[in-house]
Structures are given as structure tokens and as C-alpha cells.
Amino acid sequence: ISGYSLVVQARDSGIPPLSSSVTVNVDISDVNDNSPVFSPANYTAVIQENKPVGTSILQLVVTDKDSFHNGPPFTFTILTGNEEEEFTLDPHGVLRSAVIFKHMVSTEYVLCVQAKDSGKPQQVSHTYIQVRVIEESIHKPTAIPLEIFIVTMEDDFPGGVIGKIHATDQDVYDVLTYTLKSEQKSLFKVNSHDGKIIALGGLDNGKYVLNVSVSDGRFQVPIDVVVHVEQLLQEMMQNTVTIRFENVSPEDFVGLHMHGFRRTLRNAVLSQKQDSLHIISIQPVAGSNQLDMLFAVQMHSGGFYKPAYLIQKLTNARRHLENVIRISAILEKNCSGLDCHEQHCEESLSIDSHSLMTYSTARISFVCPRFYRNVRCMC
């Protein structure tokens, strides 16, 4: 407990008795009686041979139960095991290489490290670090090509994470890093540690081919990443149809079914080869295991087919469509739960272009805006 706040009252013996109160604050001064604590108590680490001088090997983690002025900053010192000065330890507790290690020279080092706090008198703790030198990489990283589809309203893309590169390496201790060619950094970024791809705001309609590479420190491998950006038109929203699927997650639909279903759907609803199918959004149905896919079809002349026409086409081709994935319903109007006269209801769809949903698999990522379905009785 760092302090107490007491209210003290003085009361006299008169009639009537009179009194007054005063607040007394008692602060408890901290004594530096706790030593720094390493977490974990001892460390093991590895470094590959032939890594450059200054390679980070380990980050020490130290805490202190005393108050702040009796704790950090800590002073780190290598007491034993570094007689040949193969290692350096910076003020932040990062252990780095000071030489280029060779597996044939030595395979293991044991260091005793001291941490000293900032209190008076200072308290110290010790930890042991076992560093193993392993052979350098012999396997190149492998990465899966990634295709990303982004659907957004006109000039209203807010940016965000749009996918993740999946890469592996057969060398157990290899740490993979990801880089993006510098001239593309005005539109995209790649997290160097986990391979997440981030798109910045305001992407234009079109196709982008990203020059991404993954490295294990010795080998560098290029990765094919293609980003397709499609901007929606307001007119699409008045001519949409929803297909509701049964027992499928968004990720499974994107990774397993989307390409095949898109191809089958095109054959079912397109009247001419020049017509364009636009998948606007996919979204789970709340409280169920169903999935809604919102789409529209644009004519070669520029207009859009009416929902009634598309539903007729879908109804005739439903058996073929279900060869790809099970369909629960084909929705144009949704009067469910409304007590409308003769079931006359009006449905409207609204798009939240700033609430993006990203469904990402190892090979395909689909980014689309969230949509809301509103129905009301026309009577």
C-alpha cells in the first residue's frame, strides 16, 4: 500500500460539543528491498553461423516490484562466458553477436549476466544464457502465391489489412522476413515479421502486381501477390440479388468454392459473354451457419439486369449451382417477420464502405464492405 488518507476529528467537552476535522495523508516511502527478476529465470537461444556482426540473439525481460525510481532503467553486464568478447549486451537488454560465429569452432556458449536496478543501495540479480551455434540455412523458404480481391465503393476505400502471405522454411530456426519493393510503398505495406499485407486508403479501380519477397537471412524468394480492386457503382445496389448458402463459413467459401461457383453462376445468369458479374459482398447470417452472397450483373451496354430477371435465371439453374455448393434460398425481397398487407414489402440495402470484412486463406483473400438489409411494409 503506497499511502493512507485519514480523517481526524477533534471534539470538545462543551454543551453542545463542537468539533472540526482535518485530513492527514500518510505516504509510504519505498525502500529498495526487491531485486530485479528475470523472466524466465534462465535463457536458451540459437544463432546461425555466418550471421553478420550485430545480429540480435535474445531480448532479456526484467521486472522489479519496487517503485519506479527503485527499478528501471537496469544496468546489464556480462560477468562470465564472454572472455573473447563474442557478444555485446545493450542498455535495453538485447544480446547481439560481436563476431561472425562458426559452427566448427564452437557449438555452445554459456553466459552469466547481471542486472542491476536504479535504487540506493542497488539490488542485483543473475541469469544464465545458453547460446547454441547452428549451421546456416540450407533450405530456401517456400511461399504460396496470393490473389486478393477488394470490393469497395467509389473512391471510398479506407485501407487496412487485406491478406497474409503464408511462407514456410524447412530450417527449424530460420526467421522469415518479408519485404516490398520500395516504389509500391505509397499504396501498400507488408509487415516484415508476419507477412500481413496492408493497403493504404484511396485505391483506384484496377489490378496491382506486388513485388514481395521472403528471406531467411540467406536465401530470398519472390512471391506472386496480385491485388484486384473493384469499385462499386450506386446503381448496382438497386439491382442486387442475394444467394444464401447453407453450412459454409466465409473462409471456406472464399478458399474452396468462390472460383467454381463464380464460373457456374456466370454460365447461369449471363445472357452475353460481354456481360459482367459483380460479387459485391459475402456476409454470415447472424445467429446461423448460413452465408449471404450479394451480386449484380452488368450488361455490356452499361445498365444492370433487374433482380426479377436474375432470379428467374437462378431458379432454372439452381440444380447446376448446387453441384458446387448447397443453396438455402435465393432472396430478392425478404418479408419474413413482417405483417404486410398481401406481403407487399420494400427492401433496401445499405453498404458501410468503412466497415470492411477480410476473409483470408492461404491462396485467396476477399475484402468487401459490410451490408445491411432493411425491409418495410409498403402499405
Buried (B, 14 or more C-beta within 10 A) or exposed (E): EEEEEEEEEEEEEEEEEEEEEEEEEEEEEBEBEBBBBBEEEEBEBEBBBBBEEEBBBBEBEBEBEBBEEBBBEBBBEBEEBBEEEBBBBEEEBBBBBBEEBEBEEEBEBEBBBBBBBBBEEBBEBBBBBBBBBBBBBEBBBEBEEBBBBBBBBEEBBBBBBBBBBBBEBEBEBBEBBBEBEEEBEEBBBBBBEEBBBBBBEEBEBEEBEBBBBBBBBBBEBEBEBEBBBBBBBEEBBEBBBBBBBBEBBBBBBBBBBBBEBBEBBBEBBBEEEEBEBBBBBBBBBEEEEBBBBBBBBBBEEEEBBBBEBBBEBBEEBEEEBEEBBEBBEBBBBBBEEEEBEEEEBEBEBEBEBEEBBBBBBBBBBBBBBBBEBEBEEEE
